[in-house]
Amino acid sequence: MLTEEWAPMSYQEQGVPMGYGVRLVQRLAANLGEEANIEVLPWARAYAIAEAQANVLLFATSLNEQRSSEFDFVGPIATTSISIYAKSEDRVTPATLAELDALGSVGVYRGSLGESILSHQGVEHMTVASFPQQSARQLQHDRIRFWCQADLAVERLLAEVNMGLDEVYPVLELAQIDLYLAFSKGTDPKLVSRWHEALIKLQASGEMARLYGDWFPKLTPPSRIELISRHD
């Protein structure tokens, strides 16, 4: 079971995995009688392991065309908006990504969906970080003008670099996305189905919504649960 340092979805506190996604996976594993051996790694490394090995659960993972041939997906376990942020004192108002690209560099997290979207849209001025906190810190110290991040994580990441939510504002929204539990190629489909059923039960009991509210009190939990099987 692999995840990334992306608080409050997942992170480590004194070496112990924490966060909404971690707690959700631990609850589901317990309900299924499984042991939750969760490791927190840089996203690019975790993804590379999941691509190469069977029986890996990777979370929280967005769905795109490439990943749909590599994983089975259960969820969504969360929904989020990916946006470009700037400092509040920098009242810049680009109408398009092309305009934004001409105004300064965008900080992104290596291997993130934000990096993929910006690359696909032809954005050239990107500063790629190995950890999401690095981009927040670069924005704080004016090493980048813009910061690409999902709303689920913005407040917590800012707090980690001693910034407040009022110190940034969203310049452009890139996408609304769902986040899933992703099971690597070669994982027994019956096991994936069991996790799907366990998540449905957790949602039906109201426990998933309560857990979501503990970590994301201002956001609404996903209303549907589905299993998206891998297709080549």
N, C-alpha and C positions, 0 to 999 in steps of 0.2 A: 504494500500500500504506500504509494508515493504522492507527496504533495510539495508545495513550494512555500517560500517565505513571502506571504502576501496577506498580512493582517488586515482585517480581522477574520478573513476566510480561513487562513492557516498560517501558523508561525510557531516559533519555539520560545519558551520561557524557561530559562535555566536548563536548557536541553530537553525540555518536555514539550511535545507537540500540543498546541492549543488552537482555538478558533472554532468558528461555526462549522466549517467543513469537517474538521477533525472530530468534533463532538458528534456530528451527525453520523459519520462513518463508524465511530466507536459504538454508538447506540444501535445502529443497524447490525454490526458484527455481533454484538452481544445478543441481540434478538435472534440471530441465526446460529448462535452457539459457536461462533468463530472468534479467533484471537485477532485483535487489531494491532498488527505490527506496522505502525505508521512512521515513515522516514521523511523528514523535511529536507529537500535539496533545491539547488538552483533549478529553475524551470527547464532550461535547455537540457540539463543533465537528466532530470527526471523523465522528460519526454523521450530522450534518446534511449533510455533503459526500457521504457514501455514499448517503444517501437520494435526493439530487438528481442524482447523476451515474452513468453507466454505467462499467464497467471499474474499479471500486474494490474492493480487498480490505481488509476491516476486521477487525481481530482484537485481543484474543480476545473473542468475542461470545456471549452467552447467547441461547437460543431462547425466544421467546414468540409469542403469537398475532399481534401486530402485525408483528413482524419476519419471520414466516414468509411474509408476502405481499410482502416487500420484498427478500429476500435468498435466495440458495442457500447452504446450509451444508455444510461439509466438516469432519469430525471425529468425536467430540470430540478436541481436542488437550490438554485438561486437565479435571479435575473439581475442584469446590470446594464448601465449605460456607459459606453466608452466615449470620453470627450477629450478635447484639447483645452487645457487650462493655462491661464496667464496670471501674473501677479495683479492684484486689485488696483495698484497704482498705475499699471500699464494699460490704459483704457483703449487698447487696440481693438479694431473691429473688422478683421478680414472676413469677407463673405464666402470665400472658397479656400480650399486647401492650397491651390496654386498661389493665391495672394499671401496666405500664411507662410508658405515655403520661402517666399521672397523677403520676409520680414525677420527671420531668425531661425535658429535651430530648435527642433522638437526633441525633448528627452523621452526615450521609450525604454521599456524593459525587454531585454533580449529574449526572443522566442515568443513574445506576447502577441495576442491578436491585434493589438494596436500597431505594433511594428509591421505586421503582415498587411494591414489595411493601408498604412501610410506608404509602404513600399509599392503595393499594387496601384496606388493612386499617383505614383511617380514623385513622391516627396523626396527631395535629395538631401535636405539639411536635417539629418537626424543624428542625435547623440545617443548611442546605445549603451545601456548600463546592465551589469550582471545581476543587480538587485534593485527592486523598485525604490527603496529608500535613497539610492544614489541619485536618481533623477529628481526626487523631491529636494534633496540637498543642493543639487546643481541649480535648480530654479531659485532656491533661497539665496544663493550666492551669485545670481545673475550669470552663471556660466551657460545657461540656456534661456531662451525667451519663453518657450512654451513647454508644456508637460502633458503627455498623453497618459491617461489613467482611467480606470473604471470607478464609478461613483461609490461602489461598495467599500473601496479601500482608501479613498482620498483623505478623509478626516483622520484616520488612524496613521497613515503615512506622514501626513503633515505634523501630527503631534509628535512623531518620533524624531522630527528635526526641529522641534520647538516652534512650529508655525501653527496658526489658527485657520479654521475654515474661511474666516472672513478676509484672509490675506490673499485668496485666489478667487478667480471666477471662471466659469466655463465660456470659452470663446466659440468653439464649434463642437457639435455632437457628431461623432463618427458612426455609431451603431448602437442599437439595443440588442443585447445578446442573452441567451440562456446558457447556464453552466451546468454541467453534468458530471456524473461518475462515469469514467471511461475504463472499459475492460479490454486489455490488450488481445491481439490476435492469438488464437490458440487456447484461450480460456474456455472452459466447458460451458456451452450455452445453458445447460441446466442450472449451473451456479449463477450465471447472469440473471436468469429468470427468477431465482430465489431472492436475489437482491432487489429486483424490480418489485416483486410481491411484498417484500419487507418494507420498501419505501412507500408503497401504496397504503399499507396498514398504518405506518407511522403518520402519514398525512391524514388518513381517515380518523385517527384517534385524536387529532389536534396537537399532537406532540411536536410535529415538525414546525407548525406555525408558532408554537410557544418558543421553541429553540431559535427560530428565525428572529422573533421579536426580542430575544435576549441580546442578540448580536447586532441586529439591524432594526432598531425600534422605529425608524422613520420610513421603512420600506415595506412593501407588500410581498409576502411569499408567493412562489409560483402556484398556480391554480390547477395545473394538470401534471400528471406523472405518466411517462411513456418509456417504452423500450425501443430503441432504434438499433436494429441489428446491422452488423457490418455488411457492406456490399462491395464487391470487387469491380 
